[in-house]
């Protein structure tokens, strides 16, 4: 019986792969050979496959892939390339990953961008973690070439395992190109959204995963060089801050309404400044009514004593965080 989203191999093909690398690609010639070299260098010796969705590349990326086919096959790594229709506009990473996964056959999915580089033990380390908990979305620590975003990198690498779930309300706590999971994780959550090439498809997927009871796990060692450059999707088509904010607020609303820890309870907003007030204004009316106060450490904000959310008649107390009533 064919598993959802999993291609069956016909008789005579290579051994069924255990791991499928999932790679969207568009004009990646400058970095592709380095990425492919890191695939071939993996210490894991089981059968694997590299599933690439070519999203309208106009450079030599496809030729480079073909030049590596024999090397990949010598390591028992099949190469599977799917091309976008001629003259089609770029579909984005979400669509690219969906198509690559639909053509894959591995029991585990290893997400890998065409411009990133893995350490040799990446598959071995993450496969062990994903095998131990097949409901987990597994990530890893990263390093950046040139440290384009040192604060973001420090945040990604600095969280404890216990902080991963709650920190999702700030940003995606597991860097997308480090994701690794059992195929059933993807099947349960469903496809990446494809409604817009500039959508935060990784955040939407991770939120769905957690809402369905999925776990977040991180390998506590750097397993990938997460590259930032002017030609990358991140560099060219950053997701609008308003989109990220709306997704974060929607996830918070879901938690406040569904999680037993928060259900029906008053809560305190941490931050009595612009961010806290923006959050209050973004909440639906039933949740605004459950805001018991705002807390802060800034003496100037504390001296105000309260916040009047115009045109509402209510006054929300502002207090020092040591006086705040959980949950925050």
Residue pairs with C-beta under 8 A, 6 or more apart in sequence:
2 8
3 183
3 187
4 187
5 101
5 102
5 183
5 186
5 187
6 104
6 105
6 183
7 102
7 103
7 104
7 105
8 105
9 16
9 105
13 78
14 47
14 76
14 78
15 47
15 76
16 47
16 105
16 106
17 46
17 47
17 48
17 49
17 78
17 104
17 105
17 106
17 107
18 46
18 47
18 48
18 106
18 107
18 108
18 127
19 44
19 46
19 48
19 49
19 106
19 107
19 108
19 109
19 110
19 123
19 127
20 48
20 49
20 50
20 51
20 100
20 101
20 104
20 105
20 106
20 108
20 109
20 110
21 39
21 48
21 49
21 50
21 51
21 110
21 111
21 112
22 51
22 97
22 100
22 101
22 104
22 109
22 110
22 111
22 112
23 35
23 50
23 51
23 52
23 53
23 96
23 100
23 112
23 113
23 114
24 52
24 53
24 55
24 93
24 95
24 96
24 97
24 100
24 113
24 114
25 32
25 52
25 53
25 54
25 55
25 57
25 61
25 96
25 114
26 54
26 55
26 56
26 57
26 61
26 90
26 96
26 114
26 233
27 57
27 58
27 59
27 61
27 231
28 35
28 57
28 59
28 61
28 114
28 115
29 57
29 59
29 60
29 61
29 64
30 115
30 231
31 114
31 115
31 116
31 227
31 229
32 61
32 64
32 65
32 114
32 115
33 64
33 68
34 117
35 112
35 113
35 114
35 115
35 116
35 117
35 118
36 50
36 64
36 65
36 68
36 71
36 72
37 117
38 117
38 118
38 119
38 120
38 122
39 48
39 50
39 72
39 77
39 112
39 118
40 68
40 71
40 72
40 75
40 77
41 118
41 120
42 48
42 75
42 118
42 120
42 121
42 122
42 123
42 124
43 120
43 121
43 123
43 124
44 123
44 124
44 127
45 76
46 76
47 76
47 77
47 78
48 75
48 76
48 77
48 78
48 106
48 123
49 77
49 78
49 79
49 80
49 104
49 105
49 106
50 72
50 77
50 78
50 79
50 80
51 80
51 82
51 100
51 101
51 103
51 104
52 65
52 79
52 80
52 81
52 82
52 100
52 114
53 82
53 83
53 84
53 95
53 96
53 97
53 99
53 100
54 61
54 62
54 81
54 82
54 83
54 84
55 84
55 90
55 91
55 92
55 95
55 96
56 84
56 88
56 89
56 90
61 114
62 81
62 83
65 79
65 81
68 79
69 79
72 78
72 79
73 79
80 103
80 104
82 99
82 100
82 103
84 91
89 197
90 197
91 194
91 197
92 194
92 196
92 197
92 198
92 199
92 201
92 233
92 237
93 113
93 192
93 201
93 233
94 191
94 192
94 193
94 194
94 197
94 199
94 201
95 192
95 194
95 197
97 111
97 192
98 191
98 192
98 194
101 109
101 186
106 183
107 182
107 183
108 127
108 130
108 131
108 180
108 181
108 182
108 183
109 179
109 180
109 181
109 182
109 183
109 185
109 186
110 122
110 123
110 126
110 179
110 180
111 176
111 177
111 178
111 179
111 180
112 118
112 177
113 177
113 227
115 227
115 229
115 232
116 177
116 224
116 225
116 226
116 227
117 224
117 225
117 227
118 223
118 224
118 225
119 222
119 223
119 224
121 223
122 140
122 223
122 224
123 180
125 140
125 219
125 221
125 223
126 138
126 140
126 180
126 219
126 223
127 180
129 136
129 138
129 180
129 217
129 219
130 136
130 138
130 180
130 181
130 182
131 182
133 215
133 217
134 182
134 184
134 185
135 182
135 185
135 213
135 214
135 215
136 181
136 185
136 214
136 215
136 216
136 217
137 174
137 179
137 181
137 185
137 206
137 209
137 214
137 215
137 216
137 217
138 174
138 179
138 180
138 181
138 217
138 218
138 219
139 173
139 174
139 175
139 178
139 179
139 180
139 216
139 217
139 218
139 219
140 175
140 178
140 180
140 218
140 219
140 221
140 222
140 223
140 224
141 156
141 157
141 178
141 218
141 219
141 220
141 221
141 222
141 223
142 153
142 156
142 157
142 175
142 177
142 178
142 222
142 223
142 224
142 225
142 226
143 153
143 222
143 224
143 225
143 226
144 150
144 153
144 225
144 226
144 227
144 228
145 225
145 227
145 228
145 229
146 228
147 153
148 228
149 228
152 171
153 226
155 167
155 170
155 171
156 173
156 175
157 222
159 167
159 173
159 218
161 217
161 218
161 220
163 173
164 173
164 174
164 216
164 217
164 218
165 173
165 210
165 216
167 173
168 203
168 206
168 207
168 210
168 216
168 251
169 248
169 251
169 252
170 248
171 203
171 244
172 200
172 202
172 203
172 206
173 206
173 216
173 218
174 206
174 216
174 218
175 224
175 226
176 202
177 224
177 226
178 219
178 223
178 224
178 226
185 209
185 214
188 209
188 212
188 214
189 205
189 208
189 209
189 212
189 214
190 208
192 201
192 202
192 204
192 205
193 199
193 201
193 204
193 205
194 201
197 237
198 237
198 238
198 239
198 240
198 243
199 239
199 243
200 239
200 243
200 244
200 247
203 244
203 247
204 247
206 216
207 247
207 251
207 254
209 216
210 216
211 254
228 234
228 235
229 235
230 236
245 278
245 282
249 279
249 282
249 283
252 279
253 283
253 284
253 287
255 262
256 262
256 263
256 267
256 287
256 290
257 263
257 287
261 327
262 327
264 290
265 290
265 327
266 290
266 291
266 292
266 325
267 290
267 291
267 292
267 327
267 328
268 291
268 292
268 293
268 294
268 295
268 324
268 325
268 326
268 327
268 328
269 276
269 279
269 280
269 291
269 293
269 294
269 295
269 328
270 276
270 294
270 295
270 296
270 321
270 324
270 328
271 279
271 294
271 295
271 296
272 294
272 295
272 296
272 298
272 301
272 302
272 304
272 307
272 318
273 296
273 298
273 301
276 294
276 296
277 307
277 309
280 288
280 291
280 294
280 307
280 309
280 316
281 309
283 291
288 309
288 312
291 316
292 317
292 325
293 316
293 317
293 318
293 319
293 324
293 325
294 307
294 316
294 317
294 318
294 319
295 318
295 319
295 320
295 321
295 323
295 324
295 328
296 302
296 318
296 320
296 321
297 320
297 321
301 318
302 318
302 319
302 320
304 318
305 317
305 318
306 315
306 316
306 317
306 318
307 315
307 316
307 318
308 314
308 315
308 316
309 316
321 328
